[in-house]
């Protein structure tokens, strides 16, 4: 993990498997991530997280952006 970067709440992080998630909370030495757009959270030790690349952040924002309904 980059020494300057920390997995803070509401920021995105990538785990050791390359899975991108939004930091939901920290509890008892673990960081809990949730997939972009929602879903089941999972726990990861903070030392196994890294900062997402700019491309991964674009992907996260794509999945997290709500789509409005179109009336016909």
Phi and psi in radians as a Rosetta constraint file:
Dihedral C 1 N 2 CA 2 C 2 CIRCULARHARMONIC -1.088 0.35
Dihedral N 2 CA 2 C 2 N 3 CIRCULARHARMONIC 2.259 0.35
Dihedral C 2 N 3 CA 3 C 3 CIRCULARHARMONIC -1.084 0.35
Dihedral N 3 CA 3 C 3 N 4 CIRCULARHARMONIC -0.486 0.35
Dihedral C 3 N 4 CA 4 C 4 CIRCULARHARMONIC -1.448 0.35
Dihedral N 4 CA 4 C 4 N 5 CIRCULARHARMONIC -0.389 0.35
Dihedral C 4 N 5 CA 5 C 5 CIRCULARHARMONIC -1.697 0.35
Dihedral N 5 CA 5 C 5 N 6 CIRCULARHARMONIC 2.400 0.35
Dihedral C 5 N 6 CA 6 C 6 CIRCULARHARMONIC -2.273 0.35
Dihedral N 6 CA 6 C 6 N 7 CIRCULARHARMONIC 2.457 0.35
Dihedral C 6 N 7 CA 7 C 7 CIRCULARHARMONIC -1.297 0.35
Dihedral N 7 CA 7 C 7 N 8 CIRCULARHARMONIC 1.646 0.35
Dihedral C 7 N 8 CA 8 C 8 CIRCULARHARMONIC -1.703 0.35
Dihedral N 8 CA 8 C 8 N 9 CIRCULARHARMONIC 2.695 0.35
Dihedral C 8 N 9 CA 9 C 9 CIRCULARHARMONIC -0.947 0.35
Dihedral N 9 CA 9 C 9 N 10 CIRCULARHARMONIC 2.395 0.35
Dihedral C 9 N 10 CA 10 C 10 CIRCULARHARMONIC 1.296 0.35
Dihedral N 10 CA 10 C 10 N 11 CIRCULARHARMONIC 0.101 0.35
Dihedral C 10 N 11 CA 11 C 11 CIRCULARHARMONIC -1.781 0.35
Dihedral N 11 CA 11 C 11 N 12 CIRCULARHARMONIC 2.808 0.35
Dihedral C 11 N 12 CA 12 C 12 CIRCULARHARMONIC -1.592 0.35
Dihedral N 12 CA 12 C 12 N 13 CIRCULARHARMONIC 2.621 0.35
Dihedral C 12 N 13 CA 13 C 13 CIRCULARHARMONIC -2.545 0.35
Dihedral N 13 CA 13 C 13 N 14 CIRCULARHARMONIC 2.811 0.35
Dihedral C 13 N 14 CA 14 C 14 CIRCULARHARMONIC -2.129 0.35
Dihedral N 14 CA 14 C 14 N 15 CIRCULARHARMONIC 2.287 0.35
Dihedral C 14 N 15 CA 15 C 15 CIRCULARHARMONIC -1.488 0.35
Dihedral N 15 CA 15 C 15 N 16 CIRCULARHARMONIC -3.137 0.35
Dihedral C 15 N 16 CA 16 C 16 CIRCULARHARMONIC -1.120 0.35
Dihedral N 16 CA 16 C 16 N 17 CIRCULARHARMONIC -0.345 0.35
Dihedral C 16 N 17 CA 17 C 17 CIRCULARHARMONIC -1.539 0.35
Dihedral N 17 CA 17 C 17 N 18 CIRCULARHARMONIC -0.037 0.35
Dihedral C 17 N 18 CA 18 C 18 CIRCULARHARMONIC 1.504 0.35
Dihedral N 18 CA 18 C 18 N 19 CIRCULARHARMONIC 0.219 0.35
Dihedral C 18 N 19 CA 19 C 19 CIRCULARHARMONIC -1.523 0.35
Dihedral N 19 CA 19 C 19 N 20 CIRCULARHARMONIC 2.219 0.35
Dihedral C 19 N 20 CA 20 C 20 CIRCULARHARMONIC -1.532 0.35
Dihedral N 20 CA 20 C 20 N 21 CIRCULARHARMONIC 2.392 0.35
Dihedral C 20 N 21 CA 21 C 21 CIRCULARHARMONIC -2.673 0.35
Dihedral N 21 CA 21 C 21 N 22 CIRCULARHARMONIC 2.795 0.35
Dihedral C 21 N 22 CA 22 C 22 CIRCULARHARMONIC -1.631 0.35
Dihedral N 22 CA 22 C 22 N 23 CIRCULARHARMONIC 2.315 0.35
Dihedral C 22 N 23 CA 23 C 23 CIRCULARHARMONIC -1.184 0.35
Dihedral N 23 CA 23 C 23 N 24 CIRCULARHARMONIC 2.060 0.35
Dihedral C 23 N 24 CA 24 C 24 CIRCULARHARMONIC -1.602 0.35
Dihedral N 24 CA 24 C 24 N 25 CIRCULARHARMONIC -0.744 0.35
Dihedral C 24 N 25 CA 25 C 25 CIRCULARHARMONIC -2.949 0.35
Dihedral N 25 CA 25 C 25 N 26 CIRCULARHARMONIC 2.938 0.35
Dihedral C 25 N 26 CA 26 C 26 CIRCULARHARMONIC -2.120 0.35
Dihedral N 26 CA 26 C 26 N 27 CIRCULARHARMONIC 2.384 0.35
Dihedral C 26 N 27 CA 27 C 27 CIRCULARHARMONIC -2.709 0.35
Dihedral N 27 CA 27 C 27 N 28 CIRCULARHARMONIC 2.224 0.35
Dihedral C 27 N 28 CA 28 C 28 CIRCULARHARMONIC 0.826 0.35
Dihedral N 28 CA 28 C 28 N 29 CIRCULARHARMONIC 0.871 0.35
Dihedral C 28 N 29 CA 29 C 29 CIRCULARHARMONIC 1.429 0.35
Dihedral N 29 CA 29 C 29 N 30 CIRCULARHARMONIC 0.044 0.35
Dihedral C 29 N 30 CA 30 C 30 CIRCULARHARMONIC -2.051 0.35
Dihedral N 30 CA 30 C 30 N 31 CIRCULARHARMONIC 2.692 0.35
Dihedral C 30 N 31 CA 31 C 31 CIRCULARHARMONIC -1.914 0.35
Dihedral N 31 CA 31 C 31 N 32 CIRCULARHARMONIC 2.283 0.35
Dihedral C 31 N 32 CA 32 C 32 CIRCULARHARMONIC -1.781 0.35
Dihedral N 32 CA 32 C 32 N 33 CIRCULARHARMONIC 2.129 0.35
Dihedral C 32 N 33 CA 33 C 33 CIRCULARHARMONIC -1.870 0.35
Dihedral N 33 CA 33 C 33 N 34 CIRCULARHARMONIC 2.680 0.35
Dihedral C 33 N 34 CA 34 C 34 CIRCULARHARMONIC -2.309 0.35
Dihedral N 34 CA 34 C 34 N 35 CIRCULARHARMONIC 2.416 0.35
Dihedral C 34 N 35 CA 35 C 35 CIRCULARHARMONIC -1.038 0.35
Dihedral N 35 CA 35 C 35 N 36 CIRCULARHARMONIC 2.619 0.35
Dihedral C 35 N 36 CA 36 C 36 CIRCULARHARMONIC -1.011 0.35
Dihedral N 36 CA 36 C 36 N 37 CIRCULARHARMONIC 2.349 0.35
Dihedral C 36 N 37 CA 37 C 37 CIRCULARHARMONIC 1.525 0.35
Dihedral N 37 CA 37 C 37 N 38 CIRCULARHARMONIC -0.076 0.35
Dihedral C 37 N 38 CA 38 C 38 CIRCULARHARMONIC 1.872 0.35
Dihedral N 38 CA 38 C 38 N 39 CIRCULARHARMONIC 2.931 0.35
Dihedral C 38 N 39 CA 39 C 39 CIRCULARHARMONIC 2.379 0.35
Dihedral N 39 CA 39 C 39 N 40 CIRCULARHARMONIC -3.012 0.35
Dihedral C 39 N 40 CA 40 C 40 CIRCULARHARMONIC -1.321 0.35
Dihedral N 40 CA 40 C 40 N 41 CIRCULARHARMONIC 2.356 0.35
Dihedral C 40 N 41 CA 41 C 41 CIRCULARHARMONIC -1.440 0.35
Dihedral N 41 CA 41 C 41 N 42 CIRCULARHARMONIC 2.797 0.35
Dihedral C 41 N 42 CA 42 C 42 CIRCULARHARMONIC -2.433 0.35
Dihedral N 42 CA 42 C 42 N 43 CIRCULARHARMONIC 2.701 0.35
Dihedral C 42 N 43 CA 43 C 43 CIRCULARHARMONIC -1.749 0.35
Dihedral N 43 CA 43 C 43 N 44 CIRCULARHARMONIC 2.467 0.35
Dihedral C 43 N 44 CA 44 C 44 CIRCULARHARMONIC -2.463 0.35
Dihedral N 44 CA 44 C 44 N 45 CIRCULARHARMONIC 2.412 0.35
Dihedral C 44 N 45 CA 45 C 45 CIRCULARHARMONIC -1.130 0.35
Dihedral N 45 CA 45 C 45 N 46 CIRCULARHARMONIC 2.436 0.35
Dihedral C 45 N 46 CA 46 C 46 CIRCULARHARMONIC -1.035 0.35
Dihedral N 46 CA 46 C 46 N 47 CIRCULARHARMONIC -0.510 0.35
Dihedral C 46 N 47 CA 47 C 47 CIRCULARHARMONIC -1.261 0.35
Dihedral N 47 CA 47 C 47 N 48 CIRCULARHARMONIC -0.181 0.35
Dihedral C 47 N 48 CA 48 C 48 CIRCULARHARMONIC -1.729 0.35
Dihedral N 48 CA 48 C 48 N 49 CIRCULARHARMONIC 0.201 0.35
Dihedral C 48 N 49 CA 49 C 49 CIRCULARHARMONIC -1.876 0.35
Dihedral N 49 CA 49 C 49 N 50 CIRCULARHARMONIC 2.664 0.35
Dihedral C 49 N 50 CA 50 C 50 CIRCULARHARMONIC -2.375 0.35
Dihedral N 50 CA 50 C 50 N 51 CIRCULARHARMONIC 2.871 0.35
Dihedral C 50 N 51 CA 51 C 51 CIRCULARHARMONIC -1.261 0.35
Dihedral N 51 CA 51 C 51 N 52 CIRCULARHARMONIC 2.398 0.35
Dihedral C 51 N 52 CA 52 C 52 CIRCULARHARMONIC -1.239 0.35
Dihedral N 52 CA 52 C 52 N 53 CIRCULARHARMONIC 2.643 0.35
Dihedral C 52 N 53 CA 53 C 53 CIRCULARHARMONIC -1.310 0.35
Dihedral N 53 CA 53 C 53 N 54 CIRCULARHARMONIC 2.867 0.35
Dihedral C 53 N 54 CA 54 C 54 CIRCULARHARMONIC -0.990 0.35
Dihedral N 54 CA 54 C 54 N 55 CIRCULARHARMONIC -0.635 0.35
Dihedral C 54 N 55 CA 55 C 55 CIRCULARHARMONIC -1.153 0.35
Dihedral N 55 CA 55 C 55 N 56 CIRCULARHARMONIC -0.682 0.35
Dihedral C 55 N 56 CA 56 C 56 CIRCULARHARMONIC -1.184 0.35
Dihedral N 56 CA 56 C 56 N 57 CIRCULARHARMONIC -0.602 0.35
Dihedral C 56 N 57 CA 57 C 57 CIRCULARHARMONIC -1.158 0.35
Dihedral N 57 CA 57 C 57 N 58 CIRCULARHARMONIC -0.659 0.35
Dihedral C 57 N 58 CA 58 C 58 CIRCULARHARMONIC -1.081 0.35
Dihedral N 58 CA 58 C 58 N 59 CIRCULARHARMONIC -0.763 0.35
Dihedral C 58 N 59 CA 59 C 59 CIRCULARHARMONIC -1.059 0.35
Dihedral N 59 CA 59 C 59 N 60 CIRCULARHARMONIC -0.759 0.35
Dihedral C 59 N 60 CA 60 C 60 CIRCULARHARMONIC -1.083 0.35
Dihedral N 60 CA 60 C 60 N 61 CIRCULARHARMONIC -0.776 0.35
Dihedral C 60 N 61 CA 61 C 61 CIRCULARHARMONIC -1.150 0.35
Dihedral N 61 CA 61 C 61 N 62 CIRCULARHARMONIC -0.589 0.35
Dihedral C 61 N 62 CA 62 C 62 CIRCULARHARMONIC -1.097 0.35
Dihedral N 62 CA 62 C 62 N 63 CIRCULARHARMONIC -0.792 0.35
Dihedral C 62 N 63 CA 63 C 63 CIRCULARHARMONIC -1.284 0.35
Dihedral N 63 CA 63 C 63 N 64 CIRCULARHARMONIC -0.455 0.35
Dihedral C 63 N 64 CA 64 C 64 CIRCULARHARMONIC -1.617 0.35
Dihedral N 64 CA 64 C 64 N 65 CIRCULARHARMONIC -0.134 0.35
Dihedral C 64 N 65 CA 65 C 65 CIRCULARHARMONIC -1.438 0.35
Dihedral N 65 CA 65 C 65 N 66 CIRCULARHARMONIC 2.115 0.35
Dihedral C 65 N 66 CA 66 C 66 CIRCULARHARMONIC -1.181 0.35
Dihedral N 66 CA 66 C 66 N 67 CIRCULARHARMONIC 2.562 0.35
Dihedral C 66 N 67 CA 67 C 67 CIRCULARHARMONIC -1.857 0.35
Dihedral N 67 CA 67 C 67 N 68 CIRCULARHARMONIC 2.237 0.35
Dihedral C 67 N 68 CA 68 C 68 CIRCULARHARMONIC -1.506 0.35
Dihedral N 68 CA 68 C 68 N 69 CIRCULARHARMONIC 2.630 0.35
Dihedral C 68 N 69 CA 69 C 69 CIRCULARHARMONIC -1.315 0.35
Dihedral N 69 CA 69 C 69 N 70 CIRCULARHARMONIC 2.560 0.35
Dihedral C 69 N 70 CA 70 C 70 CIRCULARHARMONIC -1.882 0.35
Dihedral N 70 CA 70 C 70 N 71 CIRCULARHARMONIC 2.176 0.35
Dihedral C 70 N 71 CA 71 C 71 CIRCULARHARMONIC -1.412 0.35
Dihedral N 71 CA 71 C 71 N 72 CIRCULARHARMONIC 2.454 0.35
